[in-house]
Amino acid sequence: MMGREGSLVTVNGQVNPNLLIDKGGLLRLRILNASPARFYRLSLENHPFYLIATDQGAIAEPVELQELLLALGERAEVLVRGERETGQYRLLNLPYNRGGTMMGDGLGNMNGMGMMGGDRMMNRTQAQSQVLATLSYKDSVSSLPLPQKLIPIEVLPEPKTVRRIEMSMAMGSGMRMDFMFNEQVFDPQRVDTEVQLDTVEDWEIVNIDPDRMDHPFHLHINPFQVISRNGQPEPYRAWKDTVLVRGGETVRIRIPFRDFVGKTVYHCHILDHEDLGMMGTLQISS
């Protein structure tokens, strides 16, 4: 149901590797959520993150974050300042409630799922923090300042076309679940959306999943900007190709179609949801 998560989490193929930083220096981390179903709510003990880039490149100026949430396929680049006492600090994956009720994982399997209060089902929430890596101080260097300006992000024009794409799920044949866009499972012979090259469109991605389960939406080829969530504007502009759409949430993205004539796809980035139908075909015409 929620996608399959393994029991072992690694960073660059290692369990709890050691990351080194100079006292007074800066450490740049380029982070990819490469898991097929696991979310990462990252926190570094006693250190903020300074976000400098997202999926498709740099943002206009650093954004200070106490936590960094990465859904499947999302990328981020952050700076860490070596401004604490020499020692060791844990990079943690904090508990995160992904929404959804627990009815099994679609494979006749209840691993990692809990119950509460009689027959009331419990949301899929990682119950405790996990240590992903350890940050260790080494040498001292002259203090390095944070950059103040990065790369400007263009303001896209207001589009003439606005599309609505609904994410949902329902019981399919043979006791399996179907995950859908606009009430249709993926059909490679069908074109779901047609757009024109050199145009800009807004897409409203609406998560109407009855179990209010989080879904990361991914678009191939052309990056986009997230404009708003439930009508509230995003705090900063950034180029993205994957965006988390929480249960009950409407996320508006603005897409300039500047590249590629032909067919491509958009899909949920939880591997099992994509395989069970939550994918659509996009035709880009000249």
Buried (B, 14 or more C-beta within 10 A) or exposed (E): BBBBBEEEBBEEEEEBEEBEBBBBBBBEBEBEBEBBBBBBBBBBBEBBBBBBBBBBBBBBBBBEBEEBBBBBBBBBBBBBBBBBEEEEBBBBBBEBBBBBBBBBBBEEEEEBBEEEEEEEBBBBEBEEEBEBBBBEBEEEEEEEEEEEEBEEBEEBEEBEEEBEBBBBBEEBEEEEBBBBBBEBBBEEEEEBBEBEEEBBBBBBBBBBBEBBBBBBBBBEBBBBBBBBBEEEEBEEBBBBBBBBBBBEBBBBBBBBBEEEEEEBBBBBBBBBBBBBBBBBBBBBEE
